[in-house]
Amino acid sequence: MTLFSKTALAVLTAATIALSSLVPASASPISPVAAGPSAMVLNQAASDAEAAPFTKVRHRRWHRRHRRGAVAAGIAGAIIGAAIVGTAAREHRRESRYERHVRRCYRAYRSYDEETDTFIDRRGRVRRCRK
């Protein structure tokens, strides 16, 4: 994998983790029922609102608590992504001078031989790679 693809993969992973943590667990797709809510559902909702006056407070506390988790997961995803990108960058920098030379010669000449550090030019002569 190239450095760019590793970096893109790390950023994509971190973004996916961060975005998936922002969606509440109770989120569900819209129901396919096209008709409005029935009278029984409306009556149940009204009786629930009268029976538990503190549900809004509990609801806010629940959201506050879980929002903190989402932020923490987003931060953790960003840290993990940065660690992956940093590791990939360090691995890229560790390439020795000889390895860079070999890579350039392979790129420049199809007939390059690493063992002898030579290539065959257009006239068929064996030449040493100077790249």
C-alpha positions as CSV (number, residue, x, y, z in Angstrom):
1,M,0.0,0.0,0.0
2,T,1.2,3.5,-0.7
3,L,1.5,6.2,1.9
4,F,-1.5,8.0,0.3
5,S,-3.8,5.0,0.4
6,K,-2.8,4.2,4.1
7,T,-3.5,7.8,5.0
8,A,-6.8,7.8,3.2
9,L,-7.8,4.5,4.9
10,A,-6.8,5.9,8.3
11,V,-8.8,9.1,7.8
12,L,-11.8,7.1,6.5
13,T,-11.7,4.8,9.5
14,A,-11.5,7.6,12.0
15,A,-14.4,9.5,10.2
16,T,-16.5,6.3,10.2
17,I,-15.9,5.7,13.9
18,A,-16.7,9.4,14.7
19,L,-19.9,9.5,12.6
20,S,-21.2,6.2,13.8
21,S,-20.9,7.2,17.4
22,L,-23.0,10.3,16.8
23,V,-26.1,8.3,15.7
24,P,-28.2,7.4,18.7
25,A,-28.8,3.7,19.3
26,S,-32.6,4.4,19.4
27,A,-32.6,5.8,15.8
28,S,-34.6,3.5,13.6
29,P,-35.8,3.8,10.0
30,I,-39.1,5.4,9.3
31,S,-41.9,2.9,9.4
32,P,-43.5,2.0,6.1
33,V,-47.0,2.6,7.5
34,A,-48.4,5.6,5.6
35,A,-51.4,6.1,7.8
36,G,-51.2,8.5,10.8
37,P,-51.0,7.4,14.4
38,S,-54.0,5.6,15.7
39,A,-56.2,6.9,18.5
40,M,-54.9,4.3,20.8
41,V,-51.3,5.4,20.3
42,L,-52.2,9.1,20.9
43,N,-54.1,8.2,24.1
44,Q,-51.2,6.1,25.4
45,A,-48.8,9.0,24.7
46,A,-51.1,11.5,26.5
47,S,-51.4,9.2,29.6
48,D,-47.6,8.6,29.6
49,A,-47.0,12.4,29.7
50,E,-49.4,12.8,32.6
51,A,-48.1,9.9,34.6
52,A,-44.4,10.8,34.4
53,P,-43.8,14.5,34.6
54,F,-40.0,14.1,34.9
55,T,-39.5,12.1,31.7
56,K,-38.2,15.2,29.9
57,V,-35.5,15.6,32.6
58,R,-34.5,12.0,32.4
59,H,-34.5,12.2,28.6
60,R,-32.2,15.2,28.7
61,R,-29.9,13.4,31.2
62,W,-29.8,10.3,29.0
63,H,-28.9,12.3,25.9
64,R,-26.2,14.3,27.8
65,R,-24.6,11.1,29.1
66,H,-24.7,9.4,25.7
67,R,-23.5,12.5,23.8
68,R,-20.4,12.5,26.0
69,G,-19.8,8.9,24.8
70,A,-20.2,10.0,21.2
71,V,-17.7,12.8,21.6
72,A,-15.3,10.4,23.4
73,A,-15.6,7.9,20.6
74,G,-15.0,10.6,18.0
75,I,-11.8,11.7,19.9
76,A,-10.7,8.1,20.2
77,G,-11.2,7.5,16.4
78,A,-9.2,10.7,15.6
79,I,-6.3,9.5,17.9
80,I,-6.3,6.0,16.4
81,G,-6.3,7.5,12.9
82,A,-3.5,9.8,13.7
83,A,-1.5,6.9,15.1
84,I,-2.0,4.9,11.9
85,V,-1.0,7.8,9.7
86,G,2.1,8.6,11.9
87,T,3.2,5.0,11.8
88,A,2.9,4.9,8.0
89,A,4.9,8.1,7.7
90,R,7.7,6.8,9.9
91,E,7.9,3.6,8.0
92,H,8.2,5.6,4.8
93,R,11.0,7.8,6.2
94,R,13.1,4.8,7.3
95,E,14.0,3.9,3.8
96,S,17.7,3.9,3.4
97,R,19.7,5.7,0.7
98,Y,20.4,2.5,-1.1
99,E,16.7,1.5,-1.1
100,R,15.8,4.8,-2.7
101,H,18.6,4.3,-5.3
102,V,17.2,0.8,-6.1
103,R,13.7,2.1,-6.3
104,R,14.7,4.9,-8.7
105,C,16.6,2.5,-10.9
106,Y,13.7,0.0,-11.1
107,R,11.5,2.9,-12.1
108,A,13.8,4.2,-14.7
109,Y,15.0,1.0,-16.4
110,R,13.0,-2.2,-17.0
111,S,16.1,-4.3,-17.4
112,Y,17.6,-3.2,-14.0
113,D,19.3,-5.9,-12.0
114,E,19.6,-5.1,-8.3
115,E,22.4,-7.7,-7.6
116,T,24.8,-6.1,-10.0
117,D,23.3,-2.6,-9.9
118,T,23.3,-2.6,-13.7
119,F,20.8,-2.3,-16.6
120,I,21.0,-2.9,-20.4
121,D,20.7,0.2,-22.5
122,R,19.1,0.5,-26.0
123,R,22.2,-0.6,-27.8
124,G,22.5,-3.8,-25.6
125,R,25.4,-2.5,-23.5
126,V,25.5,-3.2,-19.8
127,R,25.6,0.0,-17.8
128,R,25.7,0.8,-14.1
129,C,22.7,2.7,-12.7
130,R,23.7,6.2,-11.6
131,K,20.3,7.3,-10.3
